[in-house]
Amino acid sequence: MVPTIPTVRLNSGYEMPVVGLGTYARKADPGQFRQAVECALDAGYRHIDTASIYNNEEEVGEAINNKIKQGVVKREDLFVTTKLWNDRHAEKDVVPALKESLERLKLKYVDLYLIHWPVSVNNKGEDENIDHSETWRGMEQIVELGLARTIGVSNFNEQQLSKLLETVKIKPAVNQFEINPTFTAHNLVDFCKKMSIIPVAYTPLGLISEARPEFKGVDVIKTDPKLGEIAEKYKKSRAQIGLRYLVQRGIPVLPKSFTKSRIEENLNIFDFQLTDEEMKIVDGYNLNHRCVPGLAFKKYKNFPF
């Protein structure tokens, strides 16, 4: 039986499922994204997150359209997110950039369009330092044109969000950034909520799932017995406990996987509730450790971290 996924209401009035499939991967075989999205839609996911820079919008769109044709889902039941890349921040470039994404996705509109990073760079890699208010005017145009139902940002810090909010006609509905048990980001999460902006977690498992050699030694969360006991109590995996922790904080999550069993597992977090004490234990794994430090953008003026 396909699970019913709770939703959160955005300030645009639309509902967003609190678990979505993230589709970023450093490397993937041809067809892997399509298979992952098809598998997710079969499992009950209704929220799919991609971006122009992921170079997978064609495969994501193919999967979505296949499942619509098969009668598994209707377009109106889906929530599709994509993102504007750093070289298209000029106001005149925003609408064309989304139109290109829509063509690749073979969709008439997306449910959410995000400014991917607060840095603007030309195709030579030089800092363009375009003011966010200019980019946002382009974002507002796409709502007026019906190309995106909701708009938001990603990787913006508190100061950048505050400054943007001074000039907007349409308020950002979402700020998508890294949040997980080893990077809890309480201050930015609280600020977003205070501003009626939904904080959405990418890399929501942090060091629970990352297996890169550079994280050796800081990833005690993988073996710590206290987390193991909580997982055992609920007959869940450590990853499911990590996702449940975020959802209980009111944070929608975008776990990524190519594995069918893991894709299904990541959705199976709504039949239990962590106690306040257990929430504190998971919160205690915070190391302020970013798995996605964005160092490639460190030289640019609007680098957010």
Number of C-alpha atoms within 10 A of each C-alpha: 5 11 13 12 18 13 14 15 13 16 17 14 11 15 14 22 19 23 26 28 26 23 23 20 13 5 8 11 6 10 13 17 24 22 18 23 29 22 20 26 23 15 19 19 27 25 24 23 23 22 21 20 14 15 13 23 25 18 21 27 23 22 23 26 19 15 19 15 11 10 9 13 19 14 14 8 9 19 20 25 21 25 25 25 22 21 19 21 30 19 20 14 15 24 20 14 17 24 16 13 23 21 14 18 25 16 17 11 23 22 21 23 30 25 28 23 22 27 26 25 19 13 10 7 12 12 18 17 16 18 16 21 17 17 21 27 18 18 28 21 17 22 18 10 11 13 21 24 18 26 25 21 24 22 22 23 18 15 10 14 20 14 12 18 15 10 14 14 10 18 20 28 25 24 26 25 23 24 27 30 27 26 21 24 17 12 9 17 22 14 17 22 15 10 15 15 22 26 25 25 28 25 22 30 27 25 26 18 15 15 12 9 7 9 13 11 7 12 18 14 22 16 11 12 11 13 21 16 12 18 17 12 9 14 12 16 16 22 23 20 27 25 26 25 24 24 19 13 12 16 24 26 28 24 25 21 20 19 14 14 11 16 22 19 15 25 24 18 22 13 7 12 14 15 11 8 9 16 19 12 15 22 19 13 19 15 14 13 19 18 20 11 12 13 9 8 19 13 11 17 13 20 18 18 12
